[in-house]
Amino acid sequence: MEQIELVTLIATAMGVAWASGINLYAAIFILGYMGYSGAATLPPELQILSTIPVMVAAGFMYCVEFFADKIPGVDTGWDAIHSFIRIPAGAMLASAAIAPLGPEAELAGLIIGGALSAGSHFTKAGGRVLINTSPEPFSNGVTSVAEDVIVIAGLWAALNHPWLFIVALALMVAAFAWLMPKIWRGIKGVFGKIAGYFRSGKA
C-alpha cells in the first residue's frame, strides 16, 4: 500500500473517531455525502455511509441534535445520553475506516478510536456544563454552530489533507489534555454550588 493511502486511512480513522465524539450524526452525514457526491473516496467499510437510508437517518438525527444542542440544560442531558452512543460508535467507525490494513489495525483503530471519541465527547460535554452557567442565552447556539463547523472542516481535511489534519489533531489532543483538569474543576464547582443551594434551602 502506498504511503499516501496509509496516511489517508489513518487520518480518516482518527478524524471520524474525533468528530463522532463531538457530533456523531453530523460526522456520519458529512462522510456519507462526501462519498455519495464523489468529493472524497471513503474506505471500503465506510462506503455504506453513502447509501441513502443511512444519510437520511443521520440527517434526521442531526436535525434533532441541532435544536437539542442549543437549549441550556437539554444539551447537557443530550450529551449524557450520548456518552453511551458517541464513544462506541466512534470506535467502530474508526475500526472500519482502517480495516483495509488488516485485523491488527482494526483492533488498534477500535482502541484508539474509542479513546479519541471519549476525549472529544467529554471535553464537549464538560464545556457545555460550564457554558450553561452563563446568564446570556447566545453562548450555547454560537458554541453549537462552531462545533458543527469544526466537525465538517476536520473531516474534509482528514480526507483531503491528511498530514495537515494529523498535525492539527495532535495539537487538539494536547489542548484537550490541558483543558480537561480545568473543566473538571469547573464542573465540581458548579455541582458544589448546586448542592450548597439545596443544603441552605433545607436549613
Backbone hydrogen bonds, N-H to C=O, Kabsch-Sander energy under -0.5 kcal/mol:
donor,donor_aa,acceptor,acceptor_aa,energy
6,L,2,E,-2.1
7,V,3,Q,-2.7
8,T,4,I,-2.1
9,L,5,E,-2.4
10,I,6,L,-2.4
11,A,7,V,-2.8
12,T,8,T,-2.6
13,A,9,L,-2.5
14,M,10,I,-2.6
15,G,11,A,-2.7
16,V,12,T,-2.7
17,A,13,A,-1.7
18,W,14,M,-2.6
19,A,15,G,-2.7
20,S,16,V,-2.0
21,G,17,A,-1.3
22,I,18,W,-0.6
22,I,19,A,-1.0
23,N,19,A,-2.9
24,L,20,S,-0.6
27,A,23,N,-2.2
28,I,24,L,-2.4
29,F,25,Y,-2.4
30,I,26,A,-2.9
31,L,27,A,-2.3
32,G,28,I,-2.6
33,Y,29,F,-2.9
34,M,30,I,-2.6
35,G,31,L,-2.3
36,Y,32,G,-2.7
37,S,33,Y,-2.8
38,G,34,M,-0.7
39,A,34,M,-1.2
40,A,34,M,-1.7
42,L,40,A,-0.7
46,L,43,P,-1.9
47,Q,43,P,-0.7
47,Q,44,P,-1.1
49,L,46,L,-1.8
50,S,47,Q,-1.6
51,T,48,I,-1.6
55,M,51,T,-2.3
56,V,52,I,-2.8
57,A,53,P,-2.3
58,A,54,V,-2.7
59,G,55,M,-2.7
60,F,56,V,-2.5
61,M,57,A,-2.3
62,Y,58,A,-2.2
63,C,59,G,-1.9
64,V,60,F,-1.9
65,E,61,M,-2.5
66,F,62,Y,-2.6
67,F,63,C,-1.3
68,A,64,V,-2.4
69,D,65,E,-2.7
70,K,67,F,-1.3
71,I,68,A,-1.1
74,V,71,I,-0.5
74,V,72,P,-0.8
75,D,71,I,-2.4
77,G,73,G,-2.0
78,W,74,V,-2.7
79,D,75,D,-2.4
80,A,76,T,-2.2
81,I,77,G,-2.2
82,H,78,W,-2.2
83,S,79,D,-0.6
83,S,80,A,-1.0
84,F,81,I,-1.5
85,I,82,H,-1.0
86,R,82,H,-2.7
87,I,82,H,-0.5
89,A,85,I,-1.9
90,G,86,R,-2.9
91,A,87,I,-2.2
92,M,88,P,-2.3
93,L,89,A,-2.6
94,A,90,G,-2.2
95,S,91,A,-2.2
96,A,92,M,-2.3
97,A,93,L,-2.3
98,I,94,A,-1.7
99,A,96,A,-0.7
101,L,98,I,-2.0
102,G,99,A,-2.4
106,E,102,G,-2.0
107,L,103,P,-2.1
108,A,104,E,-2.3
109,G,105,A,-3.0
110,L,106,E,-2.1
111,I,107,L,-2.2
112,I,108,A,-2.9
113,G,109,G,-2.5
114,G,110,L,-1.8
115,A,111,I,-1.8
116,L,112,I,-2.7
117,S,113,G,-2.6
118,A,114,G,-2.4
119,G,115,A,-2.5
120,S,116,L,-2.5
121,H,117,S,-2.5
122,F,118,A,-2.7
123,T,119,G,-1.8
124,K,120,S,-2.1
125,A,121,H,-3.2
126,G,122,F,-2.4
127,G,123,T,-2.2
128,R,124,K,-2.3
129,V,125,A,-1.6
130,L,126,G,-1.5
131,I,127,G,-2.5
132,N,128,R,-2.2
133,T,130,L,-1.4
134,S,131,I,-2.0
142,V,138,F,-2.3
143,T,139,S,-2.6
144,S,140,N,-2.7
145,V,141,G,-2.4
146,A,142,V,-2.3
147,E,143,T,-2.4
148,D,144,S,-2.1
149,V,145,V,-2.3
150,I,146,A,-2.4
151,V,147,E,-2.4
152,I,148,D,-2.3
153,A,149,V,-2.7
154,G,150,I,-2.7
155,L,151,V,-2.4
156,W,152,I,-2.2
157,A,153,A,-2.3
158,A,154,G,-2.5
159,L,155,L,-1.8
160,N,156,W,-2.0
161,H,157,A,-3.0
165,F,161,H,-2.2
166,I,162,P,-2.7
167,V,163,W,-2.1
168,A,164,L,-2.4
169,L,165,F,-3.1
170,A,166,I,-2.1
171,L,167,V,-1.8
172,M,168,A,-2.2
173,V,169,L,-2.9
174,A,170,A,-1.9
175,A,171,L,-2.1
176,F,172,M,-2.9
177,A,173,V,-2.6
178,W,174,A,-1.7
179,L,175,A,-2.5
180,M,176,F,-3.0
182,K,178,W,-0.5
183,I,179,L,-2.9
184,W,180,M,-2.9
185,R,181,P,-2.2
186,G,182,K,-2.2
187,I,183,I,-2.7
188,K,184,W,-2.5
189,G,185,R,-2.0
190,V,186,G,-2.3
191,F,187,I,-2.7
192,G,188,K,-2.1
193,K,189,G,-2.1
194,I,190,V,-2.1
195,A,191,F,-2.5
196,G,192,G,-2.4
197,Y,193,K,-2.3
198,F,194,I,-2.0
199,R,195,A,-2.4
200,S,196,G,-2.5
201,G,197,Y,-1.9
202,K,198,F,-2.0
203,A,199,R,-1.9
